[in-house]
Amino acid sequence: MQYLVAVDGSEPSTEALEHAIGVAKRLDARLLPVYSVEPRILVEEGETAPSFTEANDRLYTEDISKAEERGERVLEEAESRIREAGVESESSLLYGDPVDAIAEFAETEGVEGIFVGHRGLSERVEGLVGSVAEGLVEHATVPVTVVR
């Protein structure tokens, strides 16, 4: 039995990780912590920034290697906490839109469920950038536990 837990280093994802660890211990299950690196749109000096439509409503200026480094750090911290709790785990760095990447990975790995933190964004902000938790609830093919 194995469960996926989405982590991003935020307080809500840490709470989701702690909840997932508790469940995994009770069920003698394995945890699969994942971090999704989103593709970034880089605007070079002198270039015109793409419109929001062209940028798929997301505009970032972060180097992919920095995003990967951050993801690896977050996963290492999650793995450390999981090991301390005596739970078996295997982490994965995913690429792409978090909702799509996490839902697809969960299906491919045959997990029993997904744990994800709730960001608590305002309705206005959530409407602009979306919610990974909400997207997973709508698109995942396995049960999703949203931890507040």
C-alpha positions in Angstrom: 0.0 0.0 0.0 1.4 3.4 -0.9 0.2 7.0 -0.8 1.5 10.1 -2.6 2.1 13.3 -0.7 2.6 16.6 -2.6 5.2 18.9 -1.0 6.4 22.4 -1.8 8.1 23.6 1.3 5.1 25.6 2.5 3.5 25.3 5.9 0.3 23.7 4.5 2.4 21.1 2.6 4.4 20.3 5.8 1.0 19.8 7.6 -0.1 17.5 4.8 3.2 15.6 5.1 2.8 15.1 8.9 -0.8 13.9 8.4 0.3 11.5 5.6 3.1 10.1 7.9 0.6 9.5 10.6 -1.7 7.6 8.2 1.1 5.7 6.7 2.4 4.5 10.1 -1.1 3.3 11.1 -1.5 1.4 7.8 2.1 0.3 7.4 2.1 2.0 4.0 4.8 3.6 1.9 4.9 7.3 1.1 5.8 8.8 -2.2 6.7 12.5 -1.7 6.6 14.5 -4.9 7.5 18.0 -5.9 6.5 19.4 -9.3 8.8 21.8 -11.1 6.6 24.0 -13.3 8.0 25.2 -16.7 9.1 28.8 -16.4 8.8 31.5 -19.0 12.0 33.4 -19.1 12.2 36.9 -20.6 15.7 37.8 -21.7 16.9 41.4 -21.4 15.5 43.4 -24.3 12.7 41.0 -25.1 9.1 41.9 -24.7 7.3 39.9 -22.1 4.6 37.6 -23.5 1.0 38.6 -22.9 -0.8 36.7 -20.1 -2.6 34.7 -22.7 0.6 33.7 -24.4 2.2 32.8 -21.1 -0.8 30.6 -20.2 -1.7 33.1 -17.4 1.6 32.5 -15.7 4.7 34.6 -15.9 7.9 33.6 -14.0 11.5 34.6 -14.3 13.2 31.8 -12.5 15.9 29.6 -13.9 14.9 25.9 -14.2 18.0 24.7 -12.4 17.1 26.9 -9.4 13.6 25.5 -9.3 15.0 22.0 -9.5 17.5 22.7 -6.6 14.6 24.0 -4.5 12.5 20.9 -5.3 15.4 18.6 -4.4 15.9 20.4 -1.1 12.2 20.2 -0.3 12.2 16.5 -1.1 15.3 15.8 1.0 13.6 17.5 4.0 10.5 15.4 3.4 12.4 12.2 3.0 14.3 12.9 6.2 11.1 13.5 8.2 9.6 10.4 6.8 12.6 8.3 7.7 12.7 9.7 11.2 9.1 8.4 11.6 10.1 5.0 10.4 8.1 5.0 7.2 9.4 3.7 3.9 9.4 6.2 1.1 10.7 7.1 -2.3 10.6 10.7 -3.6 10.3 12.0 -7.1 10.8 15.3 -8.8 8.1 15.9 -11.4 7.9 18.4 -14.2 5.0 20.4 -15.6 1.7 21.8 -14.2 1.5 20.4 -10.7 -2.1 19.2 -11.1 -1.4 17.3 -14.3 2.0 16.0 -13.2 0.8 14.8 -9.8 -2.4 13.2 -11.0 -0.6 11.4 -13.8 2.1 10.2 -11.5 -0.4 9.0 -8.9 -2.2 7.0 -11.6 1.0 5.5 -13.0 2.3 4.5 -9.6 -1.0 3.0 -8.5 -1.2 4.9 -5.2 -4.2 4.5 -2.9 -4.6 8.2 -2.4 -3.0 11.7 -2.5 -2.3 14.0 0.4 -2.0 17.7 -0.3 -1.9 20.9 1.7 -4.5 23.7 1.4 -2.8 27.0 0.7 -5.6 29.1 2.0 -5.3 31.7 -0.8 -7.9 34.4 -1.0 -10.7 33.8 -3.5 -9.3 36.5 -5.7 -5.7 35.1 -5.8 -6.9 31.6 -6.1 -9.1 32.6 -9.1 -6.0 34.0 -10.8 -3.4 31.3 -10.1 -5.6 28.3 -9.4 -5.4 25.8 -6.6 -3.4 22.6 -6.8 -5.6 21.0 -4.1 -8.7 21.9 -5.9 -7.3 20.8 -9.3 -6.3 17.4 -7.8 -9.7 16.9 -6.3 -11.2 17.5 -9.7 -8.8 15.5 -11.8 -7.1 12.7 -9.8 -8.4 9.2 -10.3 -7.8 8.3 -6.6 -9.1 9.9 -3.4 -7.5 13.2 -2.4 -7.1 14.3 1.2 -6.8 18.1 1.5 -5.1 19.0 4.8 -5.9 22.4 6.3 
